[in-house]
Amino acid sequence: MKPNNSLPSSLFRSARLLIAAALIAGGLAGCTLKKPVTDPAQDKEARAAVLKIREFNRSITSSKGVGRLVVTGGGQRESFKMAWAARTPNRLRLTLMVSGHPVETIAANGKQVTFVSHTGRHRPHTTPSADPDLDTYIGVPVRLSEMVAILLGQIPVREFDRAWMVPGRTGAIHANKNYSTQIQELTTDSNGQLTCFRRLDAHRAEIFGMDIEAWTQKTGFRIPASLSVYDATGRTLYISLSGMIPNAPVKESMFILTGPGS
């Protein structure tokens, strides 16, 4: 396939579908999700397991490196090399490249996020939010802070109030906040290793998913080295963190754009 010199338009076509899904989910927010009747002792065990996964690699507060990002969906496939520097909770400098040439840069300095096209596809755009949803830009419903968590080798588990083992499914745990209709689902293998993390709506339909396909050791840390992030439309981001350096020193100036295309 002939490489494009800009972010593919396929990245943006899912925005309307994702926004519609968000509106539907918002309309259900007044309902309360009914928790199944489960063993209280197992509920305590489930809560401890979710907290452990949520705290996984939280001692990694910064990273930098290189890798690959592959976008598939709508019959299209686009591959980019990426270079990044990240710092918790919401500082990020991420550049996508094709054939060694920069295509797009995302720069988040903890107060706002700027998206810059190096090919003139769009004018620089700055959000008023320090932690926006990135669905319009990368095609899946993740917040900026959640993308940072992924690049730090962490699992973007959101806050929750209760957790329980899924009846009839070994290794599956559900967690959610009180008065929320969304569920976080975590699936582990026989060794307790996380293999899949999903968010589901009130009808158990998938909103967001993350499959961990391979792990690696980086300076004493166990890191998800390759993973797939996907949404309800079938659009998928394959992310490879092949050159990640945990707790790398990253200057604050890295997250500030000093001029057009910088």
Phi, psi and chi 1 to 4 in degrees:
 res  aa     phi    psi   chi1   chi2   chi3   chi4
   1 MET       -  137.3  175.6  169.9   39.0      -
   2 LYS   -71.3  124.8 -178.2 -180.0  179.2 -179.9
   3 PRO   -67.9  145.6   24.8  -33.1      -      -
   4 ASN   -91.6  153.0  -68.9  -26.1      -      -
   5 ASN  -101.5   21.6  -71.1  -33.5      -      -
   6 SER  -150.9  164.5   59.9      -      -      -
   7 LEU   -59.6  135.8  -81.6  177.8      -      -
   8 PRO   -66.0  144.6   25.1  -34.2      -      -
   9 SER   -63.4  -21.5   57.9      -      -      -
  10 SER   -61.9  -24.6   59.0      -      -      -
  11 LEU   -65.3  -27.7  -77.8  175.9      -      -
  12 PHE   -97.6  -17.1  -61.0   90.8      -      -
  13 ARG   -69.2  -21.5  -78.4 -161.2  -74.4  -95.6
  14 SER   -80.5   -8.8   63.8      -      -      -
  15 ALA   -58.0  -45.5      -      -      -      -
  16 ARG   -63.2  -41.1  -68.4 -177.5 -179.2  178.4
  17 LEU   -63.9  -41.1  -70.0  174.5      -      -
  18 LEU   -67.3  -39.5  -68.2  169.5      -      -
  19 ILE   -64.9  -41.4  -68.9  170.3      -      -
  20 ALA   -61.1  -42.1      -      -      -      -
  21 ALA   -63.6  -38.7      -      -      -      -
  22 ALA   -65.1  -38.4      -      -      -      -
  23 LEU   -66.0  -39.8  -69.5  173.0      -      -
  24 ILE   -64.0  -44.8  -67.7  171.9      -      -
  25 ALA   -61.9  -39.4      -      -      -      -
  26 GLY   -64.2  -35.1      -      -      -      -
  27 GLY   -67.2  -21.9      -      -      -      -
  28 LEU   -90.1   -4.5  -65.3  171.5      -      -
  29 ALA   -62.6  -21.2      -      -      -      -
  30 GLY   -73.7  -14.7      -      -      -      -
  31 CYS   -85.7  153.6  -54.7      -      -      -
  32 THR  -107.6  129.7  -60.1      -      -      -
  33 LEU   -73.0  128.8 -179.8   69.2      -      -
  34 LYS   -87.1  119.8 -174.2  176.6 -179.4 -179.7
  35 LYS   -76.7  136.4  174.8 -175.8  173.8  -62.5
  36 PRO   -66.3  158.7   24.5  -34.3      -      -
  37 VAL   -74.2  118.4  177.4      -      -      -
  38 THR  -134.3  169.3   53.3      -      -      -
  39 ASP   -73.4  122.1 -177.3  -18.2      -      -
  40 PRO   -56.0  -35.4  -26.2   35.4      -      -
  41 ALA   -65.8  -39.6      -      -      -      -
  42 GLN   -70.5  -32.4  -72.2 -167.7  -20.9      -
  43 ASP   -60.9  -41.3  -70.3   -6.0      -      -
  44 LYS   -64.1  -41.2 -174.0  176.0  180.0  179.5
  45 GLU   -65.2  -40.2 -178.0 -179.3  -16.6      -
  46 ALA   -64.8  -42.9      -      -      -      -
  47 ARG   -60.8  -42.5  179.4  177.8  179.0   82.2
  48 ALA   -63.5  -38.3      -      -      -      -
  49 ALA   -66.3  -42.3      -      -      -      -
  50 VAL   -67.0  -41.8  177.3      -      -      -
  51 LEU   -61.7  -38.6  -76.5  172.5      -      -
  52 LYS   -63.1  -42.6 -177.7  178.0  179.9 -179.7
  53 ILE   -69.5  -38.7  -67.5  171.5      -      -
  54 ARG   -64.0  -32.3 -169.9  167.2 -172.4  -96.4
  55 GLU   -90.5   -0.9  -67.6  -56.0  -50.4      -
  56 PHE   -58.8  127.0  179.4   71.8      -      -
  57 ASN    61.1   22.0  -79.9  -17.7      -      -
  58 ARG   -69.2  -13.3  -66.7  -69.2  164.8  167.2
  59 SER   -77.4   -8.5   60.4      -      -      -
  60 ILE   -85.3  113.5  -60.1  176.5      -      -
  61 THR  -107.7   -9.7   57.8      -      -      -
  62 SER  -153.6  162.1   66.7      -      -      -
  63 SER  -161.6  159.7   75.2      -      -      -
  64 LYS  -148.0  160.2   61.7 -177.8  179.3 -178.3
  65 GLY   166.2 -169.8      -      -      -      -
  66 VAL  -131.9  160.2  -64.7      -      -      -
  67 GLY  -173.9 -160.2      -      -      -      -
  68 ARG  -129.9  148.8  -64.1 -151.5   67.9   82.2
  69 LEU  -131.6  120.4 -173.4  147.8      -      -
  70 VAL  -117.7  128.3 -179.9      -      -      -
  71 VAL  -107.9  126.6 -174.3      -      -      -
  72 THR  -128.1  150.9   61.8      -      -      -
  73 GLY   150.3  147.2      -      -      -      -
  74 GLY    63.3   28.5      -      -      -      -
  75 GLY    77.8    8.3      -      -      -      -
  76 GLN  -118.0  155.6  -62.8 -173.6   12.0      -
  77 ARG  -142.1  125.0 -178.3 -179.6 -174.2  -84.8
  78 GLU  -127.6  134.8  -59.8  -72.7  -16.1      -
  79 SER  -119.7  134.9 -179.6      -      -      -
  80 PHE  -131.6  146.5  -56.4   90.3      -      -
  81 LYS   -86.8  142.5 -177.3  177.1 -179.5 -179.9
  82 MET  -128.4  147.3   65.7  175.7 -178.3      -
  83 ALA  -129.2  137.8      -      -      -      -
  84 TRP  -146.1  159.7   81.0   88.0      -      -
  85 ALA  -135.5  134.6      -      -      -      -
  86 ALA  -140.4  149.9      -      -      -      -
  87 ARG  -147.0  136.8 -164.8  165.2   73.3 -153.0
  88 THR   -65.5  147.3 -172.4      -      -      -
  89 PRO   -93.2  -19.5   34.6  -36.0      -      -
  90 ASN  -148.9   37.7   54.2    0.3      -      -
  91 ARG  -109.1  130.0  -78.1  171.6  165.7   77.3
  92 LEU  -153.1  139.0  175.0   65.0      -      -
  93 ARG  -128.7  111.1  178.6   73.0  168.1  -98.3
  94 LEU  -128.3  122.6  173.1   65.3      -      -
  95 THR  -118.6  130.5  -62.4      -      -      -
  96 LEU  -100.5  139.8  -57.3 -179.2      -      -
  97 MET  -133.6  149.5  -66.6  166.2  -79.5      -
  98 VAL  -128.0  126.7  173.1      -      -      -
  99 SER    52.9   36.0  -59.8      -      -      -
 100 GLY    82.8   -1.4      -      -      -      -
 101 HIS  -105.5  132.3  -60.2  -70.8      -      -
 102 PRO   -61.2  138.9  -20.8   32.9      -      -
 103 VAL  -112.2  -49.3  170.6      -      -      -
 104 GLU  -148.0  142.8 -173.9   89.1    6.8      -
 105 THR  -126.4  135.2  -69.2      -      -      -
 106 ILE  -110.8  125.2  -60.7  173.8      -      -
 107 ALA  -126.9  119.3      -      -      -      -
 108 ALA  -122.5  123.0      -      -      -      -
 109 ASN  -108.2   15.0   61.9   11.7      -      -
 110 GLY    92.6  -12.0      -      -      -      -
 111 LYS  -119.9  -32.7  -62.6  178.8 -179.4  179.1
 112 GLN  -155.9  167.5   58.0 -170.6   20.8      -
 113 VAL  -126.5  131.9 -174.4      -      -      -
 114 THR  -116.5  134.1  -60.9      -      -      -
 115 PHE  -112.7  123.0  -59.2   85.0      -      -
 116 VAL  -123.3  128.3  174.3      -      -      -
 117 SER   -92.5  130.4  168.9      -      -      -
 118 HIS   -90.4   -0.2  -62.1  -80.9      -      -
 119 THR  -114.7    1.2   63.1      -      -      -
 120 GLY    81.3   12.5      -      -      -      -
 121 ARG   -63.0  -37.8  178.9  179.5  179.6   82.0
 122 HIS  -147.2  160.2   63.0   80.3      -      -
 123 ARG   -73.2  153.7  -64.6  172.8   61.6   85.5
 124 PRO   -55.5  136.3  -26.0   35.3      -      -
 125 HIS  -128.3  131.6  171.7   68.5      -      -
 126 THR  -118.8  128.9  -61.4      -      -      -
 127 THR   -82.6  154.0   70.0      -      -      -
 128 PRO   -84.3   -0.2   30.1  -33.9      -      -
 129 SER  -106.6  145.6  170.7      -      -      -
 130 ALA   -83.3  -15.8      -      -      -      -
 131 ASP  -143.8   65.2 -171.0   19.8      -      -
 132 PRO   -76.9  160.1   32.4  -37.9      -      -
 133 ASP   -71.4  140.3  -73.5  -34.1      -      -
 134 LEU  -103.3   15.6  -61.2  179.8      -      -
 135 ASP   -61.7  -35.8   50.3    6.0      -      -
 136 THR   -65.5  -27.4  -59.5      -      -      -
 137 TYR  -100.8  -33.7  -53.5   97.6      -      -
 138 ILE  -122.4    1.3   61.2  174.5      -      -
 139 GLY    85.4    3.3      -      -      -      -
 140 VAL  -134.1  149.5  -71.6      -      -      -
 141 PRO   -79.6   75.5   29.4  -34.5      -      -
 142 VAL  -121.8  145.5  -67.1      -      -      -
 143 ARG   -79.9  161.6  -62.0  171.7 -175.8  162.2
 144 LEU   -55.8  -46.2  173.0   80.2      -      -
 145 SER   -61.8  -29.7   58.9      -      -      -
 146 GLU   -74.1  -35.6  -67.3  169.1  -24.3      -
 147 MET   -65.6  -39.8  176.4   58.1   74.8      -
 148 VAL   -60.4  -44.0  169.6      -      -      -
 149 ALA   -58.0  -43.7      -      -      -      -
 150 ILE   -60.8  -42.2  -70.3  171.5      -      -
 151 LEU   -73.3  -11.3  -66.3  174.2      -      -
 152 LEU   -97.4    3.7  -63.9  179.9      -      -
 153 GLY    80.1   21.2      -      -      -      -
 154 GLN  -105.3  169.8  -58.5  167.6   -1.3      -
 155 ILE  -107.4  124.8  -49.3  -58.8      -      -
 156 PRO   -79.1   57.9   29.9  -35.8      -      -
 157 VAL   -76.3  127.3  177.8      -      -      -
 158 ARG   -83.9  168.9  -65.2  179.3  178.9  178.0
 159 GLU   -59.6  150.3  -67.7 -177.1   -3.1      -
 160 PHE  -148.9  160.0   66.4   98.6      -      -
 161 ASP  -108.6  -27.3  -64.6  -45.4      -      -
 162 ARG  -146.6  155.2   53.0 -172.7 -177.7  175.1
 163 ALA  -147.0  151.4      -      -      -      -
 164 TRP  -155.5  152.2   61.5   94.5      -      -
 165 MET   -70.4  137.6  -54.8  -69.6 -172.4      -
 166 VAL   -76.5  119.5 -179.7      -      -      -
 167 PRO   -58.0  131.4  -25.5   35.4      -      -
 168 GLY    81.1    3.1      -      -      -      -
 169 ARG  -130.0  101.8  -70.3 -178.5   54.7 -165.4
 170 THR   -63.5  129.4  -57.6      -      -      -
 171 GLY    84.6    2.7      -      -      -      -
 172 ALA  -105.9  132.4      -      -      -      -
 173 ILE  -128.8  138.7  -58.4  173.5      -      -
 174 HIS  -109.9  144.1  -80.0  172.9      -      -
 175 ALA  -143.8  143.7      -      -      -      -
 176 ASN  -158.3  168.8   87.6  -44.5      -      -
 177 LYS   -90.1  149.0  -71.9 -172.9   69.0   66.8
 178 ASN   -57.3  140.1  -64.8  -28.9      -      -
 179 TYR    68.0   14.0  -51.0  110.8      -      -
 180 SER  -107.1  146.7  171.5      -      -      -
 181 THR   -94.8   -7.6   59.5      -      -      -
 182 GLN   -87.4  147.8  -72.8 -166.8   12.5      -
 183 ILE  -122.6  139.6  -70.3  176.5      -      -
 184 GLN   -99.3  128.4  -61.0 -175.4   93.1      -
 185 GLU  -115.8  126.6 -179.6  179.5  -81.0      -
 186 LEU  -119.6  130.0  -58.7   91.7      -      -
 187 THR  -120.2  130.0  -55.4      -      -      -
 188 THR  -120.7  158.1   59.6      -      -      -
 189 ASP   -87.4 -172.2   60.8   19.1      -      -
 190 SER   -65.8  -17.2   58.1      -      -      -
 191 ASN   -95.6    4.8  -62.7  -42.6      -      -
 192 GLY    80.3    9.4      -      -      -      -
 193 GLN   -81.2  129.0 -177.7   81.3   56.9      -
 194 LEU   -65.8  131.2 -177.2   71.4      -      -
 195 THR  -116.2  -26.2   58.2      -      -      -
 196 CYS  -151.3  139.0  179.4      -      -      -
 197 PHE  -131.7  126.7  170.1   57.4      -      -
 198 ARG  -135.5  157.3  -58.2 -165.5  -59.7  162.2
 199 ARG  -117.1  133.5  -66.7 -163.2 -170.9   96.6
 200 LEU  -122.6  152.9  -48.6  173.5      -      -
 201 ASP   -88.8 -172.7   66.4   17.1      -      -
 202 ALA   -62.0  -23.7      -      -      -      -
 203 HIS   -97.2   12.0  -55.1  -69.0      -      -
 204 ARG    68.0   19.3  -55.5  -58.2 -165.9  -89.3
 205 ALA   -81.4  143.7      -      -      -      -
 206 GLU   -73.9  131.2 -170.7  171.3   79.6      -
 207 ILE  -102.2  -43.4  -60.1  171.8      -      -
 208 PHE  -149.5  143.6  162.4   87.7      -      -
 209 GLY  -141.0  154.7      -      -      -      -
 210 MET  -145.2  114.2  173.3  177.4  165.2      -
 211 ASP  -106.1  127.2  -66.8  -17.7      -      -
 212 ILE   -93.6  119.8  -60.3  174.6      -      -
 213 GLU  -101.2  -26.0  -59.3  170.1    6.9      -
 214 ALA  -156.0  150.9      -      -      -      -
 215 TRP  -121.5  158.8  -62.7   77.8      -      -
 216 THR  -147.4  162.4 -171.2      -      -      -
 217 GLN  -100.4  129.3  -70.0  -69.7  132.8      -
 218 LYS  -131.2  107.3  -62.3  -73.5 -173.2 -179.0
 219 THR    43.4   50.7   60.4      -      -      -
 220 GLY    90.4   -5.1      -      -      -      -
 221 PHE  -108.0  142.9  -66.2   97.7      -      -
 222 ARG   -93.0  118.8 -171.6  163.8  173.6   77.7
 223 ILE  -118.6  136.3  -56.8  -66.5      -      -
 224 PRO   -66.0  105.9  -18.9   32.0      -      -
 225 ALA   -82.1  -31.6      -      -      -      -
 226 SER  -142.2  136.4   60.9      -      -      -
 227 LEU  -152.6  159.3   52.7  100.1      -      -
 228 SER  -117.7  130.4  -62.9      -      -      -
 229 VAL  -115.1  130.0  179.1      -      -      -
 230 TYR  -144.4  163.3   46.9   89.7      -      -
 231 ASP  -123.0 -176.4   65.6   10.7      -      -
 232 ALA   -67.7  -19.6      -      -      -      -
 233 THR   -83.4   -8.3   71.0      -      -      -
 234 GLY    94.9   -2.4      -      -      -      -
 235 ARG   -70.2  135.5 -173.4  168.2  -52.6  -78.5
 236 THR  -130.5  138.4  -59.5      -      -      -
 237 LEU  -109.9  119.2  -69.5 -178.5      -      -
 238 TYR   -97.2  123.2  171.0   77.0      -      -
 239 ILE  -118.7  126.7  -59.3  172.0      -      -
 240 SER  -117.2  122.9  170.8      -      -      -
 241 LEU  -103.6   56.5  -54.0 -178.1      -      -
 242 SER   -65.8  -32.4   56.5      -      -      -
 243 GLY  -114.4   33.3      -      -      -      -
 244 MET   -73.8  138.9  175.9 -167.5  175.1      -
 245 ILE  -119.2  105.1  -56.4  173.8      -      -
 246 PRO   -66.3  143.6  -16.9   30.7      -      -
 247 ASN    53.7   36.9  -73.2  -33.3      -      -
 248 ALA   -71.7  144.4      -      -      -      -
 249 PRO   -68.4  126.5   22.4  -31.5      -      -
 250 VAL  -131.0  120.5 -178.5      -      -      -
 251 LYS   -73.2  148.7  -64.9 -178.8  178.5  179.4
 252 GLU   -60.0  -31.9 -177.3   68.4   18.3      -
 253 SER   -63.1  -20.1   59.2      -      -      -
 254 MET   -61.5  -28.1  179.3   65.5   69.0      -
 255 PHE   -95.6    6.8  -50.9  113.4      -      -
 256 ILE  -116.6  123.5  -58.7  172.4      -      -
 257 LEU   -80.9  127.8  -66.7  175.9      -      -
 258 THR   -99.0   -6.0   57.0      -      -      -
 259 GLY  -175.4  171.3      -      -      -      -
 260 PRO   -57.8  126.7  -22.4   33.7      -      -
 261 GLY    72.3   10.1      -      -      -      -
 262 SER   -74.9      -   62.9      -      -      -
